[in-house]
Amino acid sequence: MSNTQNRPTTPFNPGVTYSSSNWNTEAGGPQIEAKNLGIVQDQMYHEALAYKKCCLFAEWLTDQPVKDVAIRAAQHHKQHFNALYDYLHNHQ
């Protein structure tokens, strides 16, 4: 289930922040409004935070089946973060 072929080479960075000054809205693609950019930024922040928490929980847990659930949840939030990143990348 590798979806990395079309993904930008930028690595997953849950600490990154985006502002309207980071995106050239005159690049020819559909423009993203400032309000929508704020919503996407907020969602990216929450996905990154959930990813970090799941990773932390996975480190703490000792019961392997529960640890596996935390790892899968972390991957799930990372996929959401990357989908939002791709959305921003396509609307820059």
Contacts in CASP RR format, 6 or more apart in sequence:
PFRMAT RR
TARGET T0000
AUTHOR 0000-0000-0000
METHOD contacts of the structure
MODEL  1
MSNTQNRPTTPFNPGVTYSSSNWNTEAGGPQIEAKNLGIVQDQMYHEALA
YKKCCLFAEWLTDQPVKDVAIRAAQHHKQHFNALYDYLHNHQ
7 82 0 8 1.000
7 86 0 8 1.000
8 85 0 8 1.000
8 86 0 8 1.000
8 89 0 8 1.000
10 85 0 8 1.000
12 78 0 8 1.000
12 81 0 8 1.000
12 82 0 8 1.000
14 47 0 8 1.000
14 48 0 8 1.000
14 49 0 8 1.000
14 51 0 8 1.000
14 52 0 8 1.000
14 81 0 8 1.000
15 48 0 8 1.000
16 44 0 8 1.000
16 48 0 8 1.000
17 41 0 8 1.000
17 45 0 8 1.000
18 37 0 8 1.000
18 40 0 8 1.000
18 41 0 8 1.000
18 44 0 8 1.000
18 88 0 8 1.000
19 37 0 8 1.000
19 41 0 8 1.000
20 34 0 8 1.000
20 37 0 8 1.000
23 32 0 8 1.000
23 37 0 8 1.000
23 88 0 8 1.000
23 91 0 8 1.000
23 92 0 8 1.000
24 92 0 8 1.000
25 31 0 8 1.000
25 32 0 8 1.000
25 92 0 8 1.000
27 92 0 8 1.000
29 90 0 8 1.000
29 91 0 8 1.000
29 92 0 8 1.000
30 91 0 8 1.000
31 91 0 8 1.000
32 40 0 8 1.000
32 88 0 8 1.000
32 91 0 8 1.000
32 92 0 8 1.000
37 88 0 8 1.000
40 84 0 8 1.000
40 87 0 8 1.000
40 88 0 8 1.000
43 80 0 8 1.000
43 84 0 8 1.000
44 81 0 8 1.000
44 84 0 8 1.000
44 85 0 8 1.000
47 77 0 8 1.000
47 78 0 8 1.000
47 80 0 8 1.000
47 81 0 8 1.000
47 84 0 8 1.000
48 77 0 8 1.000
48 81 0 8 1.000
50 73 0 8 1.000
50 77 0 8 1.000
51 74 0 8 1.000
51 77 0 8 1.000
51 78 0 8 1.000
51 81 0 8 1.000
54 70 0 8 1.000
54 71 0 8 1.000
54 73 0 8 1.000
54 74 0 8 1.000
54 77 0 8 1.000
55 70 0 8 1.000
55 74 0 8 1.000
57 70 0 8 1.000
58 67 0 8 1.000
58 70 0 8 1.000
58 71 0 8 1.000
58 74 0 8 1.000
61 67 0 8 1.000
61 70 0 8 1.000
END
